[in-house]
Amino acid sequence: MHIKRHFVTLLLASSALSAPALAVEPPQLEVFDNVEKQLWIGVAPVSRSTIWLSGENGQVAHSEDGGTNWRYSQPGQDDLQFRDIEAIDNRQAYVLSIGDDGQSKVYFTDNSGANWRMRYRAEADTFLNCMGISPNGEAWVFGDSVGDEWRIVRSPSGRNWIKANSAISEKPQSNEGGFASSGSCVRFNNDTWLIGTGNADTARVLRKGGFGIRFDVIDSPMQAGPNAGIFAVWPLDDEQFYIAGGHIDPAEDEGKRLWFYDGNEFNALPEPPLQGALYSLSVVEHNGRWLLTSNPSGAAAYHVPSSQWFTLTDANVWNVQCHGNISCWLVGKEGFVAKLVWKPEPDRPEDVGF
């Protein structure tokens, strides 16, 4: 398949005022115009060459050659919205559809999408939002609460999926749940599980160690209430993590949408050059730490050492996800698919083309 690619020049959005800005080389975007023109929401890179996508119309896309060619599959009916995809390798992946009335389902493939099997179907009153899977195959799926009961699903190995509504140490607040905007409200990293909540009086973080039994609950300063809260989380470990979110309606957003938790304290980070709630969040180490975030107003990258924001694109981007520090991809509306391309680090002369 013929590919049209173009590189996007990035704009410096803001910088710290307390010190001269460091000389920073931000990434570029390589945009792929050879993907179906639909809304892509889930993205899961598992290497430099293998990428999985999921989205509306019940579609999943899969490339094993870095986006040169794509194969499409349909795990279920064509009215499903697959908001989250979690891939293990080029053959194995889990995909989550959202909705109530039995529309929230988990499907699995072990043959690169040639066949899919439904592993879990939620009850009619359950709306599942996002899921995370650890390297050993443990999975957690987080949904909107019903009454005074959480809706959460666990699988110890990816085979058996069971309700685990008592796995959280406190009862839910009224209407407390999650956001299915990018499948980023559940994350496992460095032996830590993290879940972000919203739509209630307080936006909270649910945290559990890899061998823990129950999630403890941490109140956050993120804007809360209907249509507001934590959309995406990123644990560095069990004591340090980032959260991103805000209010879905930019006119209702109160700012301070990105926070860093360290030593039992939340600290607000500089505001990104995006309007409205931040849908996604990823962390990359490349010449210092970068935070990547996106929403329908675009995508941006924050260089932590220099406190500088760079605008990546003003396209409607619902998600940005990375595989470690070697592969980062962005997806969104009207078939938007792009990957980050970085200049080599000084001590790594090889090309770091994600």
PAZA-126344 format. One record per residue (C-alpha): residue in one letter; chain; x, y, z. Coordinates in Angstrom, 2 decimals. Each point is the difference from the previous one (the first is absolute). Example, Ala and Ser with C-alpha at 12.3 -4.5 7.8 and 13.67 -1.06 7.14 Angstrom:
2
<rest->a&kette->A&c1->12.30&c2->-4.50&c3->7.80>
<rest->s&kette->A&c1->1.37&c2->3.44&c3->-0.66>
***
This chain:
354
<rest->m&kette->A&c1->0.00&c2->0.00&c3->0.00>
<rest->h&kette->A&c1->1.32&c2->3.42&c3->-0.93>
<rest->i&kette->A&c1->0.67&c2->2.27&c3->2.95>
<rest->k&kette->A&c1->-0.19&c2->3.74&c3->0.16>
<rest->r&kette->A&c1->2.00&c2->1.34&c3->2.90>
<rest->h&kette->A&c1->0.79&c2->3.48&c3->1.11>
<rest->f&kette->A&c1->1.89&c2->1.46&c3->2.90>
<rest->v&kette->A&c1->-1.47&c2->2.65&c3->2.24>
<rest->t&kette->A&c1->2.12&c2->2.85&c3->1.34>
<rest->l&kette->A&c1->-0.56&c2->0.55&c3->3.70>
<rest->l&kette->A&c1->-0.57&c2->3.33&c3->1.70>
<rest->l&kette->A&c1->1.35&c2->1.02&c3->3.39>
<rest->a&kette->A&c1->-3.09&c2->0.75&c3->2.05>
<rest->s&kette->A&c1->1.39&c2->1.24&c3->3.28>
<rest->s&kette->A&c1->3.08&c2->-0.10&c3->2.20>
<rest->a&kette->A&c1->1.02&c2->0.55&c3->3.57>
<rest->l&kette->A&c1->0.50&c2->3.64&c3->0.96>
<rest->s&kette->A&c1->2.34&c2->-0.66&c3->2.90>
<rest->a&kette->A&c1->2.99&c2->-1.09&c3->-2.09>
<rest->p&kette->A&c1->1.23&c2->0.16&c3->-3.61>
<rest->a&kette->A&c1->-1.57&c2->-2.69&c3->-2.16>
<rest->l&kette->A&c1->2.20&c2->-3.01&c3->-0.70>
<rest->a&kette->A&c1->0.79&c2->-0.86&c3->-3.58>
<rest->v&kette->A&c1->-2.54&c2->-2.76&c3->-0.60>
<rest->e&kette->A&c1->-0.60&c2->-2.03&c3->-3.14>
<rest->p&kette->A&c1->-3.65&c2->-1.01&c3->0.05>
<rest->p&kette->A&c1->-1.31&c2->-2.95&c3->-2.01>
<rest->q&kette->A&c1->-1.63&c2->0.27&c3->-3.39>
<rest->l&kette->A&c1->-3.15&c2->-1.74&c3->-1.13>
<rest->e&kette->A&c1->-0.02&c2->-2.38&c3->-2.93>
<rest->v&kette->A&c1->-3.65&c2->-0.09&c3->-1.12>
<rest->f&kette->A&c1->-1.38&c2->-3.06&c3->-1.81>
<rest->d&kette->A&c1->-2.72&c2->0.55&c3->-2.59>
<rest->n&kette->A&c1->-0.50&c2->-3.68&c3->-0.85>
<rest->v&kette->A&c1->-2.40&c2->-0.91&c3->2.85>
<rest->e&kette->A&c1->-3.80&c2->-0.25&c3->-0.12>
<rest->k&kette->A&c1->-1.57&c2->3.48&c3->0.43>
<rest->q&kette->A&c1->-1.89&c2->-0.64&c3->3.20>
<rest->l&kette->A&c1->0.41&c2->0.88&c3->3.67>
<rest->w&kette->A&c1->2.86&c2->-1.97&c3->1.52>
<rest->i&kette->A&c1->0.07&c2->0.08&c3->3.81>
<rest->g&kette->A&c1->2.08&c2->-2.87&c3->1.32>
<rest->v&kette->A&c1->3.65&c2->-0.44&c3->-0.97>
<rest->a&kette->A&c1->2.53&c2->-2.54&c3->1.25>
<rest->p&kette->A&c1->3.55&c2->-0.05&c3->-1.39>
<rest->v&kette->A&c1->1.94&c2->-3.08&c3->1.11>
<rest->s&kette->A&c1->3.23&c2->0.61&c3->-1.92>
<rest->r&kette->A&c1->1.38&c2->2.35&c3->-2.65>
<rest->s&kette->A&c1->-1.78&c2->-2.02&c3->-2.68>
<rest->t&kette->A&c1->-3.18&c2->-1.38&c3->1.62>
<rest->i&kette->A&c1->-2.96&c2->2.30&c3->0.74>
<rest->w&kette->A&c1->-3.63&c2->-0.76&c3->0.82>
<rest->l&kette->A&c1->-2.89&c2->2.48&c3->-0.41>
<rest->s&kette->A&c1->-3.66&c2->-0.15&c3->1.04>
<rest->g&kette->A&c1->-2.96&c2->2.32&c3->-0.46>
<rest->e&kette->A&c1->-3.52&c2->0.46&c3->-1.24>
<rest->n&kette->A&c1->-1.91&c2->-2.22&c3->-2.43>
<rest->g&kette->A&c1->1.23&c2->-3.08&c3->1.88>
<rest->q&kette->A&c1->3.39&c2->0.27&c3->-1.70>
<rest->v&kette->A&c1->3.51&c2->-1.05&c3->1.00>
<rest->a&kette->A&c1->3.08&c2->0.74&c3->-2.12>
<rest->h&kette->A&c1->3.39&c2->-1.63&c3->0.31>
<rest->s&kette->A&c1->3.38&c2->0.67&c3->-1.63>
<rest->e&kette->A&c1->3.17&c2->-2.05&c3->0.29>
<rest->d&kette->A&c1->2.17&c2->2.18&c3->-2.25>
<rest->g&kette->A&c1->-0.09&c2->3.34&c3->1.76>
<rest->g&kette->A&c1->-3.18&c2->1.23&c3->-1.68>
<rest->t&kette->A&c1->0.87&c2->-0.77&c3->-3.62>
<rest->n&kette->A&c1->-2.88&c2->-2.46&c3->-0.24>
<rest->w&kette->A&c1->-3.07&c2->-0.53&c3->2.18>
<rest->r&kette->A&c1->-2.24&c2->-3.02&c3->0.50>
<rest->y&kette->A&c1->-3.56&c2->0.47&c3->1.26>
<rest->s&kette->A&c1->-2.21&c2->-2.25&c3->2.09>
<rest->q&kette->A&c1->-3.38&c2->0.18&c3->1.70>
<rest->p&kette->A&c1->-0.20&c2->-1.83&c3->3.35>
<rest->g&kette->A&c1->-3.79&c2->0.49&c3->0.39>
<rest->q&kette->A&c1->-2.89&c2->1.88&c3->-1.54>
<rest->d&kette->A&c1->0.71&c2->3.21&c3->-1.93>
<rest->d&kette->A&c1->-1.81&c2->2.29&c3->2.46>
<rest->l&kette->A&c1->2.56&c2->-0.57&c3->2.76>
<rest->q&kette->A&c1->2.38&c2->2.76&c3->1.06>
<rest->f&kette->A&c1->3.37&c2->-1.41&c3->0.97>
<rest->r&kette->A&c1->1.38&c2->2.71&c3->2.28>
<rest->d&kette->A&c1->2.96&c2->-1.99&c3->1.36>
<rest->i&kette->A&c1->2.42&c2->-2.53&c3->-1.43>
<rest->e&kette->A&c1->2.79&c2->-1.68&c3->1.95>
<rest->a&kette->A&c1->2.46&c2->-2.06&c3->-2.02>
<rest->i&kette->A&c1->2.58&c2->-2.52&c3->1.19>
<rest->d&kette->A&c1->1.85&c2->-0.63&c3->-3.26>
<rest->n&kette->A&c1->-0.65&c2->-0.23&c3->-3.75>
<rest->r&kette->A&c1->-2.47&c2->-2.86&c3->0.48>
<rest->q&kette->A&c1->-1.73&c2->0.58&c3->3.34>
<rest->a&kette->A&c1->-2.25&c2->2.93&c3->0.89>
<rest->y&kette->A&c1->-3.04&c2->0.84&c3->2.15>
<rest->v&kette->A&c1->-2.57&c2->2.58&c3->-1.07>
<rest->l&kette->A&c1->-2.76&c2->1.64&c3->2.08>
<rest->s&kette->A&c1->-3.31&c2->1.29&c3->-1.32>
<rest->i&kette->A&c1->-2.00&c2->2.47&c3->2.07>
<rest->g&kette->A&c1->-3.66&c2->0.59&c3->0.75>
<rest->d&kette->A&c1->-2.77&c2->-1.36&c3->2.19>
<rest->d&kette->A&c1->-2.68&c2->-2.58&c3->-0.84>
<rest->g&kette->A&c1->2.71&c2->-2.61&c3->-0.49>
<rest->q&kette->A&c1->2.08&c2->2.07&c3->-2.43>
<rest->s&kette->A&c1->3.03&c2->0.00&c3->2.34>
<rest->k&kette->A&c1->2.02&c2->-3.03&c3->-1.13>
<rest->v&kette->A&c1->3.57&c2->-1.27&c3->-0.05>
<rest->y&kette->A&c1->1.25&c2->-1.91&c3->-3.06>
<rest->f&kette->A&c1->3.31&c2->-1.83&c3->-0.48>
<rest->t&kette->A&c1->2.04&c2->-1.16&c3->-2.98>
<rest->d&kette->A&c1->3.10&c2->-2.18&c3->-0.06>
<rest->n&kette->A&c1->0.41&c2->-0.14&c3->-3.78>
<rest->s&kette->A&c1->0.48&c2->3.65&c3->-1.00>
<rest->g&kette->A&c1->-3.72&c2->0.71&c3->-0.28>
<rest->a&kette->A&c1->-0.90&c2->-2.86&c3->-2.32>
<rest->n&kette->A&c1->-2.40&c2->-1.20&c3->2.70>
<rest->w&kette->A&c1->-1.34&c2->1.66&c3->3.13>
<rest->r&kette->A&c1->-1.67&c2->-1.57&c3->3.05>
<rest->m&kette->A&c1->-2.17&c2->1.84&c3->2.50>
<rest->r&kette->A&c1->1.56&c2->-0.44&c3->3.45>
<rest->y&kette->A&c1->-2.41&c2->2.11&c3->2.05>
<rest->r&kette->A&c1->-3.40&c2->1.68&c3->-0.39>
<rest->a&kette->A&c1->-1.19&c2->2.43&c3->2.67>
<rest->e&kette->A&c1->-3.48&c2->0.04&c3->1.46>
<rest->a&kette->A&c1->-2.61&c2->2.30&c3->-1.50>
<rest->d&kette->A&c1->0.44&c2->2.66&c3->2.72>
<rest->t&kette->A&c1->3.79&c2->0.12&c3->-0.34>
<rest->f&kette->A&c1->1.94&c2->2.50&c3->-2.12>
<rest->l&kette->A&c1->3.71&c2->-0.90&c3->-0.19>
<rest->n&kette->A&c1->2.43&c2->2.79&c3->-0.89>
<rest->c&kette->A&c1->3.57&c2->-1.21&c3->-0.25>
<rest->m&kette->A&c1->2.35&c2->-2.86&c3->0.81>
<rest->g&kette->A&c1->3.62&c2->-0.71&c3->0.73>
<rest->i&kette->A&c1->2.07&c2->-3.17&c3->-0.32>
<rest->s&kette->A&c1->3.29&c2->-0.76&c3->1.74>
<rest->p&kette->A&c1->2.87&c2->-1.95&c3->-1.62>
<rest->n&kette->A&c1->-1.03&c2->-3.15&c3->1.90>
<rest->g&kette->A&c1->-3.52&c2->0.15&c3->-1.48>
<rest->e&kette->A&c1->-1.90&c2->1.41&c3->2.99>
<rest->a&kette->A&c1->-2.77&c2->2.36&c3->-1.15>
<rest->w&kette->A&c1->-2.26&c2->2.58&c3->1.66>
<rest->v&kette->A&c1->-3.01&c2->1.64&c3->-1.66>
<rest->f&kette->A&c1->-1.61&c2->3.06&c3->1.59>
<rest->g&kette->A&c1->-3.62&c2->1.04&c3->-0.42>
<rest->d&kette->A&c1->-2.50&c2->2.55&c3->1.27>
<rest->s&kette->A&c1->-1.36&c2->-0.73&c3->3.46>
<rest->v&kette->A&c1->-3.64&c2->-1.00&c3->0.49>
<rest->g&kette->A&c1->-1.59&c2->1.21&c3->3.21>
<rest->d&kette->A&c1->2.51&c2->-0.56&c3->2.79>
<rest->e&kette->A&c1->1.81&c2->-2.79&c3->-1.84>
<rest->w&kette->A&c1->3.10&c2->0.18&c3->-2.19>
<rest->r&kette->A&c1->0.00&c2->-1.69&c3->-3.39>
<rest->i&kette->A&c1->3.45&c2->-1.49&c3->-0.49>
<rest->v&kette->A&c1->1.17&c2->-3.21&c3->-1.70>
<rest->r&kette->A&c1->3.21&c2->-1.97&c3->0.52>
<rest->s&kette->A&c1->1.73&c2->-2.79&c3->-1.83>
<rest->p&kette->A&c1->3.04&c2->-1.65&c3->1.62>
<rest->s&kette->A&c1->1.34&c2->-1.32&c3->-3.31>
<rest->g&kette->A&c1->-2.21&c2->1.20&c3->-2.85>
<rest->r&kette->A&c1->-2.07&c2->-3.19&c3->-0.07>
<rest->n&kette->A&c1->-2.55&c2->0.27&c3->2.81>
<rest->w&kette->A&c1->-1.67&c2->3.39&c3->0.53>
<rest->i&kette->A&c1->-1.98&c2->0.65&c3->3.17>
<rest->k&kette->A&c1->-1.66&c2->2.92&c3->1.74>
<rest->a&kette->A&c1->2.19&c2->1.46&c3->2.75>
<rest->n&kette->A&c1->-2.27&c2->2.74&c3->1.34>
<rest->s&kette->A&c1->1.42&c2->-0.31&c3->3.53>
<rest->a&kette->A&c1->3.60&c2->0.57&c3->-1.11>
<rest->i&kette->A&c1->-0.08&c2->3.71&c3->0.98>
<rest->s&kette->A&c1->0.45&c2->1.01&c3->3.64>
<rest->e&kette->A&c1->-2.79&c2->2.62&c3->0.04>
<rest->k&kette->A&c1->-3.52&c2->0.22&c3->-1.39>
<rest->p&kette->A&c1->-0.47&c2->2.06&c3->-3.18>
<rest->q&kette->A&c1->-1.35&c2->3.52&c3->0.12>
<rest->s&kette->A&c1->-3.31&c2->0.72&c3->-1.68>
<rest->n&kette->A&c1->0.41&c2->-0.45&c3->-3.78>
<rest->e&kette->A&c1->3.74&c2->-0.68&c3->0.31>
<rest->g&kette->A&c1->1.47&c2->-1.74&c3->-3.00>
<rest->g&kette->A&c1->2.52&c2->0.44&c3->-2.78>
<rest->f&kette->A&c1->0.42&c2->1.45&c3->-3.47>
<rest->a&kette->A&c1->0.15&c2->-2.13&c3->-3.15>
<rest->s&kette->A&c1->1.57&c2->2.76&c3->-2.09>
<rest->s&kette->A&c1->3.29&c2->-1.82&c3->-0.61>
<rest->g&kette->A&c1->0.10&c2->-3.13&c3->2.14>
<rest->s&kette->A&c1->2.59&c2->1.75&c3->2.17>
<rest->c&kette->A&c1->-1.74&c2->0.02&c3->3.40>
<rest->v&kette->A&c1->1.61&c2->-3.33&c3->0.98>
<rest->r&kette->A&c1->3.76&c2->-0.50&c3->-0.16>
<rest->f&kette->A&c1->2.59&c2->-2.51&c3->1.22>
<rest->n&kette->A&c1->3.63&c2->1.03&c3->0.20>
<rest->n&kette->A&c1->2.96&c2->-0.87&c3->2.20>
<rest->d&kette->A&c1->-1.97&c2->-2.42&c3->2.17>
<rest->t&kette->A&c1->-2.75&c2->2.55&c3->0.63>
<rest->w&kette->A&c1->-3.66&c2->0.08&c3->-1.02>
<rest->l&kette->A&c1->-1.67&c2->3.41&c3->-0.28>
<rest->i&kette->A&c1->-3.60&c2->0.99&c3->-0.82>
<rest->g&kette->A&c1->-1.39&c2->3.53&c3->-0.38>
<rest->t&kette->A&c1->-3.64&c2->0.89&c3->0.77>
<rest->g&kette->A&c1->-2.37&c2->2.82&c3->-0.87>
<rest->n&kette->A&c1->-3.61&c2->1.23&c3->-0.21>
<rest->a&kette->A&c1->-0.21&c2->0.27&c3->3.82>
<rest->d&kette->A&c1->0.60&c2->2.64&c3->2.67>
<rest->t&kette->A&c1->3.71&c2->-0.91&c3->0.21>
<rest->a&kette->A&c1->2.23&c2->-1.44&c3->-2.72>
<rest->r&kette->A&c1->1.89&c2->-2.86&c3->1.59>
<rest->v&kette->A&c1->2.93&c2->-2.29&c3->-0.72>
<rest->l&kette->A&c1->-0.28&c2->-3.71&c3->0.74>
<rest->r&kette->A&c1->3.41&c2->-1.57&c3->0.62>
<rest->k&kette->A&c1->1.19&c2->-3.56&c3->0.55>
<rest->g&kette->A&c1->3.36&c2->-1.75&c3->-0.01>
<rest->g&kette->A&c1->0.57&c2->-2.88&c3->-2.36>
<rest->f&kette->A&c1->-0.47&c2->-2.54&c3->2.82>
<rest->g&kette->A&c1->-2.52&c2->2.00&c3->1.99>
<rest->i&kette->A&c1->-3.52&c2->-1.19&c3->0.70>
<rest->r&kette->A&c1->-2.00&c2->3.25&c3->-0.05>
<rest->f&kette->A&c1->0.28&c2->3.48&c3->-1.46>
<rest->d&kette->A&c1->0.46&c2->2.85&c3->2.44>
<rest->v&kette->A&c1->-1.63&c2->3.35&c3->-0.77>
<rest->i&kette->A&c1->1.71&c2->3.39&c3->-0.36>
<rest->d&kette->A&c1->-1.95&c2->3.26&c3->-0.33>
<rest->s&kette->A&c1->1.40&c2->2.24&c3->-2.75>
<rest->p&kette->A&c1->-0.28&c2->3.75&c3->-0.69>
<rest->m&kette->A&c1->-1.10&c2->-0.61&c3->-3.61>
<rest->q&kette->A&c1->-3.17&c2->1.83&c3->-1.02>
<rest->a&kette->A&c1->-2.95&c2->-2.23&c3->0.89>
<rest->g&kette->A&c1->-3.76&c2->-0.22&c3->-0.48>
<rest->p&kette->A&c1->-2.14&c2->-1.11&c3->-2.97>
<rest->n&kette->A&c1->2.10&c2->-0.50&c3->-3.17>
<rest->a&kette->A&c1->3.21&c2->0.85&c3->1.87>
<rest->g&kette->A&c1->2.75&c2->-1.91&c3->1.73>
<rest->i&kette->A&c1->3.02&c2->-2.17&c3->-0.80>
<rest->f&kette->A&c1->0.09&c2->-1.31&c3->-3.56>
<rest->a&kette->A&c1->3.51&c2->-1.51&c3->-0.07>
<rest->v&kette->A&c1->2.58&c2->-1.25&c3->2.50>
<rest->w&kette->A&c1->3.67&c2->-0.95&c3->-0.12>
<rest->p&kette->A&c1->1.76&c2->-1.62&c3->2.99>
<rest->l&kette->A&c1->3.77&c2->0.33&c3->0.22>
<rest->d&kette->A&c1->-0.23&c2->-2.21&c3->3.09>
<rest->d&kette->A&c1->-2.27&c2->-0.30&c3->3.02>
<rest->e&kette->A&c1->1.16&c2->3.35&c3->1.42>
<rest->q&kette->A&c1->0.23&c2->2.17&c3->-3.12>
<rest->f&kette->A&c1->-2.52&c2->0.38&c3->-2.79>
<rest->y&kette->A&c1->-1.55&c2->2.42&c3->-2.48>
<rest->i&kette->A&c1->-3.70&c2->0.64&c3->-0.61>
<rest->a&kette->A&c1->-1.65&c2->1.92&c3->-2.86>
<rest->g&kette->A&c1->-3.60&c2->1.10&c3->-0.51>
<rest->g&kette->A&c1->-2.29&c2->2.98&c3->0.46>
<rest->h&kette->A&c1->-3.49&c2->0.75&c3->-1.34>
<rest->i&kette->A&c1->-1.29&c2->-1.33&c3->-3.31>
<rest->d&kette->A&c1->-1.46&c2->3.42&c3->-0.89>
<rest->p&kette->A&c1->2.87&c2->2.49&c3->-0.52>
<rest->a&kette->A&c1->-2.31&c2->2.83&c3->1.11>
<rest->e&kette->A&c1->-0.39&c2->-1.71&c3->3.39>
<rest->d&kette->A&c1->3.65&c2->-0.89&c3->0.46>
<rest->e&kette->A&c1->1.69&c2->1.64&c3->2.98>
<rest->g&kette->A&c1->3.60&c2->-0.72&c3->-0.95>
<rest->k&kette->A&c1->2.65&c2->-1.99&c3->1.88>
<rest->r&kette->A&c1->-0.62&c2->-3.12&c3->-2.01>
<rest->l&kette->A&c1->3.37&c2->-1.73&c3->0.53>
<rest->w&kette->A&c1->1.31&c2->-0.99&c3->3.43>
<rest->f&kette->A&c1->3.00&c2->-1.83&c3->1.44>
<rest->y&kette->A&c1->-0.35&c2->-1.97&c3->3.23>
<rest->d&kette->A&c1->3.18&c2->-0.37&c3->2.05>
<rest->g&kette->A&c1->0.43&c2->-0.62&c3->3.69>
<rest->n&kette->A&c1->-3.70&c2->0.12&c3->0.83>
<rest->e&kette->A&c1->-0.39&c2->3.37&c3->-1.72>
<rest->f&kette->A&c1->-1.45&c2->1.15&c3->-3.32>
<rest->n&kette->A&c1->1.75&c2->2.72&c3->-1.99>
<rest->a&kette->A&c1->-1.55&c2->1.68&c3->-3.05>
<rest->l&kette->A&c1->2.10&c2->0.06&c3->-3.17>
<rest->p&kette->A&c1->-0.06&c2->2.83&c3->-2.58>
<rest->e&kette->A&c1->-3.17&c2->0.03&c3->-2.07>
<rest->p&kette->A&c1->0.27&c2->-1.59&c3->-3.47>
<rest->p&kette->A&c1->-0.96&c2->1.90&c3->-3.20>
<rest->l&kette->A&c1->-3.23&c2->-2.02&c3->-0.38>
<rest->q&kette->A&c1->-3.63&c2->0.87&c3->0.71>
<rest->g&kette->A&c1->-2.19&c2->-2.21&c3->2.16>
<rest->a&kette->A&c1->0.63&c2->-3.21&c3->1.91>
<rest->l&kette->A&c1->3.21&c2->-1.88&c3->-0.74>
<rest->y&kette->A&c1->-1.04&c2->-3.40&c3->-1.34>
<rest->s&kette->A&c1->3.32&c2->-1.90&c3->0.04>
<rest->l&kette->A&c1->3.37&c2->-0.03&c3->1.73>
<rest->s&kette->A&c1->3.29&c2->-1.78&c3->-0.69>
<rest->v&kette->A&c1->3.49&c2->0.41&c3->1.41>
<rest->v&kette->A&c1->3.20&c2->-0.43&c3->-2.02>
<rest->e&kette->A&c1->3.66&c2->0.31&c3->1.01>
<rest->h&kette->A&c1->2.00&c2->1.55&c3->-2.84>
<rest->n&kette->A&c1->2.56&c2->2.70&c3->0.81>
<rest->g&kette->A&c1->-1.97&c2->0.48&c3->3.18>
<rest->r&kette->A&c1->-3.60&c2->-0.84&c3->0.81>
<rest->w&kette->A&c1->-2.84&c2->0.91&c3->-2.36>
<rest->l&kette->A&c1->-3.74&c2->-0.02&c3->0.74>
<rest->l&kette->A&c1->-2.24&c2->-0.55&c3->-3.02>
<rest->t&kette->A&c1->-3.69&c2->0.91&c3->0.05>
<rest->s&kette->A&c1->-2.87&c2->0.54&c3->-2.45>
<rest->n&kette->A&c1->-3.67&c2->0.85&c3->-0.47>
<rest->p&kette->A&c1->-2.30&c2->1.17&c3->-2.81>
<rest->s&kette->A&c1->1.87&c2->3.33&c3->-0.18>
<rest->g&kette->A&c1->3.35&c2->-1.64&c3->-0.75>
<rest->a&kette->A&c1->3.03&c2->-1.63&c3->1.61>
<rest->a&kette->A&c1->2.95&c2->1.42&c3->1.89>
<rest->a&kette->A&c1->3.29&c2->-1.07&c3->1.59>
<rest->y&kette->A&c1->1.43&c2->1.36&c3->3.26>
<rest->h&kette->A&c1->3.74&c2->-0.17&c3->0.67>
<rest->v&kette->A&c1->0.26&c2->-0.29&c3->3.77>
<rest->p&kette->A&c1->3.62&c2->1.16&c3->0.52>
<rest->s&kette->A&c1->-0.56&c2->3.27&c3->-1.90>
<rest->s&kette->A&c1->-3.70&c2->0.48&c3->0.87>
<rest->q&kette->A&c1->-0.79&c2->0.54&c3->-3.70>
<rest->w&kette->A&c1->-3.13&c2->-0.95&c3->-1.89>
<rest->f&kette->A&c1->0.11&c2->-0.77&c3->-3.73>
<rest->t&kette->A&c1->-3.11&c2->-0.23&c3->-2.17>
<rest->l&kette->A&c1->0.09&c2->-3.23&c3->-2.02>
<rest->t&kette->A&c1->-3.13&c2->0.51&c3->-2.11>
<rest->d&kette->A&c1->-3.39&c2->1.71&c3->0.06>
<rest->a&kette->A&c1->-1.72&c2->-3.10&c3->-1.43>
<rest->n&kette->A&c1->-2.78&c2->-1.70&c3->1.99>
<rest->v&kette->A&c1->2.14&c2->-2.52&c3->1.94>
<rest->w&kette->A&c1->-1.68&c2->-2.25&c3->2.55>
<rest->n&kette->A&c1->2.98&c2->-2.06&c3->1.08>
<rest->v&kette->A&c1->3.79&c2->-0.18&c3->0.16>
<rest->q&kette->A&c1->1.65&c2->-3.16&c3->1.31>
<rest->c&kette->A&c1->3.56&c2->-1.26&c3->0.14>
<rest->h&kette->A&c1->1.82&c2->-3.30&c3->0.24>
<rest->g&kette->A&c1->2.72&c2->0.78&c3->2.50>
<rest->n&kette->A&c1->2.31&c2->2.64&c3->-1.43>
<rest->i&kette->A&c1->0.18&c2->-1.39&c3->-3.52>
<rest->s&kette->A&c1->-3.41&c2->0.42&c3->-1.65>
<rest->c&kette->A&c1->-2.72&c2->2.66&c3->0.41>
<rest->w&kette->A&c1->-3.14&c2->0.29&c3->-2.14>
<rest->l&kette->A&c1->-2.91&c2->2.46&c3->-0.15>
<rest->v&kette->A&c1->-3.51&c2->-0.70&c3->-1.31>
<rest->g&kette->A&c1->-3.22&c2->1.95&c3->-0.40>
<rest->k&kette->A&c1->-2.85&c2->1.16&c3->-2.17>
<rest->e&kette->A&c1->-0.30&c2->-0.45&c3->-3.78>
<rest->g&kette->A&c1->2.69&c2->-2.66&c3->-0.10>
<rest->f&kette->A&c1->2.72&c2->2.07&c3->1.65>
<rest->v&kette->A&c1->2.96&c2->-2.30&c3->0.73>
<rest->a&kette->A&c1->3.54&c2->1.23&c3->0.65>
<rest->k&kette->A&c1->3.18&c2->-1.04&c3->1.75>
<rest->l&kette->A&c1->2.64&c2->2.04&c3->1.79>
<rest->v&kette->A&c1->3.44&c2->0.27&c3->-1.54>
<rest->w&kette->A&c1->2.90&c2->1.22&c3->2.15>
<rest->k&kette->A&c1->3.50&c2->1.08&c3->-0.85>
<rest->p&kette->A&c1->2.62&c2->-2.37&c3->1.48>
<rest->e&kette->A&c1->1.25&c2->0.67&c3->3.48>
<rest->p&kette->A&c1->3.67&c2->1.11&c3->0.17>
<rest->d&kette->A&c1->1.15&c2->-3.30&c3->1.51>
<rest->r&kette->A&c1->-2.24&c2->-2.06&c3->-2.31>
<rest->p&kette->A&c1->1.00&c2->0.66&c3->-3.61>
<rest->e&kette->A&c1->-2.55&c2->-2.40&c3->-1.43>
<rest->d&kette->A&c1->-3.20&c2->1.46&c3->-1.43>
<rest->v&kette->A&c1->-2.77&c2->0.06&c3->2.60>
<rest->g&kette->A&c1->-2.86&c2->0.00&c3->-2.46>
<rest->f&kette->A&c1->-2.94&c2->-1.17&c3->2.08>
***
